[in-house]
Amino acid sequence: MPELPEVETSRRGIKPHILNKKVTDVIIRNKNLRWPIPGSLKKQLIDQVIQKVDRRGKYILLYTSAGTVILHLGMSGSLRILNKSATAEKHDHFDIIFSNNKVLRLRDPRRFGCVLWAKSDPLKHKLLINLGPEPLNDEFTAEYLFEISRNRKVAIKTFLMNSHIVVGVGNIYANESLFAAGINPKRAAHKISLKSYQSLVPKIKAILKKSIEQGGSTLKDFINEDGKPGYFQQTLCVYGRDSEPCINCGNSIKQIIQAQRSTYYCTTCQK
């Protein structure tokens, strides 16, 4: 699943090609994504100019004077900038065509993504209004996590992956951040001290920034805008390394299941 760094990489990749460009056509080949693509979207978008290309959590937002396109890549989606003449393939479900003869194309094999339309403030849309703070923003602090966790008995890894607590700390990055901070992923969120959160939050920020700089994780379903995979996964410390030696102590990395997701950690370094 594309996580926050992959989505941010996609946002940065498409922005120079579509910002301040006029929409000349919209093609919906398959409206049946996670939620149906609105039938009125073509009428709403044609002749509009993309005024801003933003992101909230894992949603990419394309602002126009008439409203905002809300895009989500789901489990396996990706965005491409192509020439207008590029032939659509089997899983290419949605195109926005621009006056510069470029196409923003959504490919989504599993169809868990979405393309929606918000006439008013998209941040008040039901999918976005209750999202937690952005992990790279100043409002995401150790003090914030400490206070909001006081009555939370859920495991810290599951806590971090709750988008109502903080957006975009997906499975890979929760695993890596907890290892970097030396925190056992099974510990209850409310039992973690302020001092430990003061170690954890900078690690989350640093790991996400590093991943964004390097183009996102090398997930099988994600390829950068230039067709090359990201390289961050080569430096993963625990994720996907079950039974391999810990880079710090040499003991074996352990894999368990938490909330139906795989967790990887070192039982020695993360007590």
Secondary structure, DSSP 8 states (H G I E B T S, - for coil): ---HHHHHHHHHHHHHHHTT-BEEEEEES--BSSSB--TTHHHHHTT-B--EEEEETTEEEEE-SS-EEEEE-TTT-EEEEEETT----TTEEEEEEETTSEEEEEE-TT---EEEEESS-GGGSTTTTT----TTSTT--HHHHHHHTTT--SBHHHHHT-TTTSSS--HHHHHHHHHHHT--TTSBGGGS-HHHHHHHHHHHHHHHHHHHHTTS---TT---TTS----GGGG-SSTT-TTSB-TTT--BEEEEEETTEEEEEETTT--
